[in-house]
Amino acid sequence: MMLLISFFKISFVDILDIIFVGILFYQLYRLVKGTAALNIFIGLLLFYILWKIVVLFRLNLLSEIFGQFISVGVLALVVVFQPEIRKFLLFIGSKNPLKKANISIWRERTEKEEYPKINTIVKACQRMSASKTGALIVITKEHLLEEYIQTGEVINARTSLDLIETIFFKNTPLHDGALIITKKMMIAARCVLPITRQNDVPSNLGLRHRAALGITEHADCVAIVVSEQTGKISVCYGGRINQNITVDDLKLILRKHFITQGIKEKVKK
């Protein structure tokens, strides 16, 4: 099947090619939207279009020069867009059909899945909110955040209300940084997290909020922030932030991300 439009011959395969390229560019745009990388991406795209125009008009010398820039530019893309490439690969991995079919190639699931102690975490956030104690808690999902755990102090303790409050008490050496929780265990405290590269983050948000956004851009997890200035609670996931939420809202969000999703996986299984 082929359409003849003026002097262009367009086949069904060409139409599919255009659609897939459009989808790819749209997904890339979504990944870099709101970051400094967006302007670089647009600049590279315009340069590529200009190169194709030069090739079309058979300007051989200029085409050769642009072609050399394009060939070297592939390596530059890997360096410049390293965080975005990482995020894209994590996105692809999270859509893995093996995962949807509940076929785990990394570990066997136990018969009784352990979920984070949501009520304990929510109660701790409620108390720290009332006392305006700043806190940053990251709850892992599939990605266990080993590289960020190594930046902090490993504690490997069961999730405890009093211990969470003690960690984030201002005079303790572990309060500055993130607490990482996996299932029912507090794995490490004082962990250093990546800061978000989004340009449209409200100016009133501090480093805790920006780190919470940053880690949820890099990995599949949920980050909770208690503001030291206002005591308000915020929660981040998927590179987005919900500010000034209530304790009940926090509990619902955590149940949705951990218990509800876990039950759905068991039903599929």
Legacy VTK file of the C-alpha trace (Angstrom):
# vtk DataFile Version 3.0
C-alpha trace
ASCII
DATASET POLYDATA
POINTS 269 float
0.000 0.000 0.000
1.491 3.334 -1.059
0.181 6.900 -1.308
1.523 9.273 -3.952
1.519 12.875 -2.704
3.041 15.269 -5.243
6.593 13.944 -5.704
6.609 12.099 -2.342
5.904 8.378 -2.146
4.584 7.428 1.310
4.088 3.794 2.216
2.247 2.332 5.199
5.623 1.544 6.786
6.612 5.223 6.437
3.420 6.281 8.239
4.162 3.835 11.042
7.712 5.162 11.211
6.457 8.745 11.575
3.979 7.740 14.301
6.625 5.875 16.311
9.097 8.745 16.008
6.370 11.140 17.159
5.643 8.976 20.205
9.372 8.744 20.991
9.851 12.511 20.815
6.737 13.100 22.929
8.050 10.775 25.647
11.450 12.471 25.519
9.726 15.845 25.863
7.833 14.620 28.920
11.082 13.467 30.519
12.900 16.788 30.050
9.888 19.082 30.563
10.517 21.599 33.318
14.298 21.000 33.353
17.261 22.853 31.890
17.731 19.913 29.522
14.600 20.979 27.596
16.371 23.924 25.949
19.321 21.692 25.021
16.937 19.104 23.584
15.140 21.726 21.456
18.475 23.125 20.246
19.728 19.678 19.213
16.430 18.916 17.476
16.592 22.163 15.475
20.220 21.439 14.565
19.261 17.959 13.342
16.401 19.369 11.221
18.786 21.952 9.747
21.260 19.178 8.904
18.533 17.215 7.089
17.561 20.321 5.096
21.208 20.821 4.100
21.413 17.165 2.991
18.150 17.529 1.032
19.548 20.489 -0.925
22.805 18.568 -1.484
25.121 21.155 0.035
27.887 18.593 0.328
30.548 20.554 2.232
28.121 21.971 4.805
26.454 18.573 5.055
29.820 16.925 5.826
30.567 19.472 8.588
27.130 19.066 10.181
27.430 15.285 9.893
30.661 15.312 11.895
28.962 17.332 14.638
26.050 14.886 14.696
28.332 11.835 14.969
30.263 13.353 17.889
27.009 14.647 19.361
25.835 11.115 20.172
28.527 10.847 22.845
27.693 14.342 24.086
24.035 13.331 24.399
24.924 10.463 26.732
26.847 12.863 28.989
24.377 15.767 28.931
21.211 13.685 29.239
22.539 11.045 31.651
19.823 11.705 34.303
17.069 11.740 31.666
18.355 8.529 30.039
18.415 6.889 33.467
14.863 8.044 34.119
13.724 6.785 30.694
15.258 3.353 31.304
13.605 3.198 34.725
10.301 4.067 33.050
10.787 1.249 30.530
11.712 -1.149 33.306
8.626 -0.243 35.321
6.498 -1.184 32.274
8.254 -4.546 31.915
5.694 -7.146 30.750
7.427 -9.756 32.904
6.678 -7.615 35.921
3.041 -7.244 34.899
2.818 -10.999 34.536
4.288 -11.259 38.033
7.281 -13.267 36.841
10.174 -12.109 39.006
13.603 -12.705 37.509
15.400 -11.102 40.456
13.853 -12.610 43.583
11.124 -14.962 44.694
8.132 -13.427 46.393
7.276 -14.718 49.833
3.746 -15.990 50.470
3.096 -13.137 52.882
4.261 -9.820 51.460
5.659 -7.379 54.005
4.377 -3.835 53.615
5.754 -0.693 55.271
4.307 0.072 58.701
2.117 2.816 57.306
0.312 3.712 60.534
3.636 4.088 62.354
5.099 6.309 59.634
1.955 8.461 59.444
1.830 8.858 63.238
5.488 9.896 63.309
4.847 12.491 60.577
1.842 13.790 62.519
3.925 14.280 65.665
6.838 15.868 63.807
4.400 18.163 61.999
2.966 19.322 65.324
6.454 20.025 66.723
7.756 21.471 63.415
10.519 18.893 63.221
11.938 18.734 59.720
12.014 15.250 58.200
12.598 13.434 54.914
11.453 9.813 54.679
11.843 7.686 51.548
9.898 4.421 51.224
11.255 2.112 48.539
9.274 -0.013 46.100
11.007 -2.126 43.439
14.214 -0.076 43.417
15.988 -0.594 46.767
18.189 2.539 46.430
21.439 0.768 47.375
23.605 3.569 45.935
21.912 6.133 48.181
21.918 3.880 51.244
25.708 3.779 50.967
25.871 7.563 51.423
24.245 7.382 54.853
24.465 5.519 58.144
23.146 1.963 57.947
20.898 1.158 60.931
18.801 -1.890 59.854
16.187 -1.439 62.574
12.496 -2.256 62.548
10.312 0.763 61.857
9.513 2.408 65.171
7.604 5.575 66.030
10.040 6.690 68.738
13.098 5.854 66.635
11.850 7.905 63.664
11.293 10.910 65.934
14.694 10.421 67.550
16.471 10.293 64.186
14.993 13.628 63.072
15.397 15.398 66.424
17.479 18.521 65.745
20.347 17.680 68.082
20.939 14.147 66.771
23.731 13.530 64.216
21.366 11.617 61.900
18.657 14.255 61.446
20.240 15.944 58.422
19.467 13.774 55.411
16.931 11.149 54.401
15.667 8.071 56.218
15.214 5.147 53.813
12.606 2.513 54.687
12.223 -0.807 52.886
9.186 -2.880 53.861
9.134 -2.930 57.693
12.800 -2.012 58.114
14.520 1.352 58.475
17.623 0.650 56.399
19.680 3.833 56.683
19.543 7.429 57.877
21.368 10.632 56.925
21.323 9.557 53.272
22.244 12.027 50.541
19.690 12.252 47.724
19.865 13.862 44.262
18.282 17.291 43.898
15.570 17.784 41.289
16.548 19.520 38.052
13.066 20.941 37.460
13.035 24.701 36.899
9.429 25.278 37.954
9.784 24.187 41.588
8.178 26.854 43.863
10.813 29.077 45.464
9.396 28.494 48.942
10.423 24.823 48.846
13.743 23.997 50.495
16.368 21.321 49.955
14.299 18.580 51.616
11.471 19.068 49.135
13.868 19.296 46.193
15.650 16.126 47.304
12.284 14.358 47.677
11.384 15.336 44.115
14.842 14.343 42.891
14.784 10.811 44.311
11.304 10.123 42.919
12.541 11.260 39.498
15.411 8.769 39.700
13.653 5.775 41.246
10.278 4.195 41.894
9.627 5.253 45.484
7.566 7.559 47.698
9.154 10.444 49.629
7.532 12.241 52.570
8.658 15.685 53.725
7.797 17.477 56.948
8.637 21.182 56.739
10.809 22.546 59.529
9.443 26.076 58.989
5.705 25.392 58.760
5.253 21.801 59.933
3.251 21.051 56.781
3.449 17.599 55.206
4.187 16.974 51.535
4.509 13.721 49.605
6.360 13.082 46.327
6.127 10.261 43.791
6.856 10.034 40.077
8.652 13.391 40.110
5.509 15.194 41.340
4.765 16.780 44.697
1.532 17.065 46.695
1.917 19.870 49.213
0.140 20.638 52.485
-1.675 17.321 52.717
-3.505 16.080 55.796
-2.551 13.037 57.841
-5.551 11.173 56.426
-4.472 12.040 52.874
-0.972 10.765 53.609
-2.345 7.478 54.897
-4.514 7.031 51.796
-1.603 7.766 49.453
0.682 5.288 51.195
-1.995 2.597 51.226
-2.600 3.181 47.523
1.095 2.846 46.648
1.913 -0.130 48.823
-1.012 -2.147 50.183
-3.533 -1.665 47.346
-0.956 -2.302 44.611
0.378 -5.298 46.494
-3.104 -6.821 46.712
-3.635 -6.289 42.962
-0.365 -8.116 42.224
-1.449 -11.070 44.347
-4.834 -11.197 42.577
-3.059 -11.295 39.176
-0.800 -14.036 40.447
LINES 1 270
269 0 1 2 3 4 5 6 7 8 9 10 11 12 13 14 15 16 17 18 19 20 21 22 23 24 25 26 27 28 29 30 31 32 33 34 35 36 37 38 39 40 41 42 43 44 45 46 47 48 49 50 51 52 53 54 55 56 57 58 59 60 61 62 63 64 65 66 67 68 69 70 71 72 73 74 75 76 77 78 79 80 81 82 83 84 85 86 87 88 89 90 91 92 93 94 95 96 97 98 99 100 101 102 103 104 105 106 107 108 109 110 111 112 113 114 115 116 117 118 119 120 121 122 123 124 125 126 127 128 129 130 131 132 133 134 135 136 137 138 139 140 141 142 143 144 145 146 147 148 149 150 151 152 153 154 155 156 157 158 159 160 161 162 163 164 165 166 167 168 169 170 171 172 173 174 175 176 177 178 179 180 181 182 183 184 185 186 187 188 189 190 191 192 193 194 195 196 197 198 199 200 201 202 203 204 205 206 207 208 209 210 211 212 213 214 215 216 217 218 219 220 221 222 223 224 225 226 227 228 229 230 231 232 233 234 235 236 237 238 239 240 241 242 243 244 245 246 247 248 249 250 251 252 253 254 255 256 257 258 259 260 261 262 263 264 265 266 267 268
